[in-house]
Amino acid sequence: MNMALTKPYTIAFETTSSVENVFLEITLDNGITGIGAASPSVHVIRESVDDCISNLQSDAMQQFVGRDIRAFRKMIIESEALFPRYSATRTAIDIALHDAFGKLLGIPIVDFYGRRQHSLPTSVTIGIMNVEDTLAEASAFKQMGFTILKIKTGLNLDEDIERCIKVRERFGEYFKIRVDANQGYTAQQTIAFVEATKSVVIELVEQPMPVGTEAEMQRLPEATREYIACDESLKDARSALSLALPPKTCGIFNIKLMKCGGLSGAFEIATIARAAGIDLFWGCFDESIVSITAALHAALACENTCYLDLDGSLDLAEDLVTGGFILENGAMRTSDGAGFGYKKL
C-alpha cells in the first residue's frame, strides 16, 4: 500500500514524500483476524517492497495454514528459518501472529508479556532544514503538546550546531532535544558536535558514524559513548552482543522491529541490553499504526525502556487501520483492546 506523507522530509541521505507498507492479514477458523505490517527499506535493511510481497505470497507461507495459533512462537521461529535475510517480512508475520493470539486470549499483547510501564512520551522528528524552518516546526510541535524533539542532522556540521542552539534559545527548557545524524559524521565531527552543543544539553545522539566504524566509535570518550544510540549498527541479537561487549560502543540501543524481525527479535536484543546496562530507545521508519502499536507494546513490556521515537505513523495521510495506541500531550500508551487493539478501516 503506497501511503502519502502529509509533508516530505529530508535526512542525511534522502528526501521522502511517500512510503510503501506491506500488510499481512491472517484469519483463524473461529473468524479472529490478525493484522501485521512491514515497512521495507532497501537502504537500511536491504529488503524491497517487492521482496516482501513476494515472500508473503510464496508457497512457503502455506506451511502455516491450518496450524494452531497457540503455537504462534514456533511459527515465528519457523519464519526465521524461511526468510533469514528478510527482517521486514518476518516482522509482518510476527505482528500478525501476535495480534491473532492476543485476540484469542482477549488481552493486550503487552499484558501477555508483562507490562512494565504504562506510558512514555515520544519524540517527534524535524528533518534537515534551515534554522528558520526548524524553529517553525518546533513551534508547531509545541502547539500540539509534544515535549521532545528529534532533530535530523548529518549534512552540515556548523548548521547542525546552530539549529540545536537556536531551538534551545527560542524555547528554553521546554523541549528535550535529541539528534539523529544518520551516519553523517566522522569521529572528529562527532566530538566537535558534542563539544559545541554542551550548553544545549542534548539527550542523546543517534548513530553519528557510519556502519562499519564501530571500532572507531569505541575509541570515542566514554562520556560521549554513553549517550550515543546505535541504530543502523544494531540489527539483531548478534550485533547487539558485539556492541555490548567491553568497551561498549554505546549506552543506548535503538530497536526497530523492521530491523530485528518483530517482537521476538526485539526481546532478544532487550535481554542483552538489560544484562549490559544499556538503555532502550524504540524507533521506527515511516510505518502504519499496525507496526507502531506493536513496537509500543514491546517497549512498555521492557523495564529498561527509557526513550520512544514512535512518530512514524503521525505524518501518514492514510492508513489501513485505526486505533491501536493513544497519544495525549506527546505521551503514548496502549489501548485496552485485545491483541494490539487496532481495527481495520
ABEGO torsion letter per residue (X at the ends): XBBBBABBBBBAABBBABBBBBBBBBBBAAGBBBBBBBBBBAAAAGBBAAAAAAAAABAAAAAABGBBAAAAAAAAAAAAAABAABAAAAAAAAAAAAAAAAAAAGBBAAAAAEBABABBBBBBBBBBBBAAAAAAAAAAAAAAGBABBBBBBGABAAAAAAAAAAAAAAAEAABBBBBBAGGABBAAAAAAAAAAAAAAGBABBBGABBBGAAAAAAABBAAAAAABBBBAABABAAAAAAAABOBBABABBBBBAAAAGEAAAAAAAAAAAAAAGBBBBBBBBBBBAAAAAAAAAAAAABAABABBBBAAAAABABBABBEGBBBBGGBBBBBABBEAGBBBX
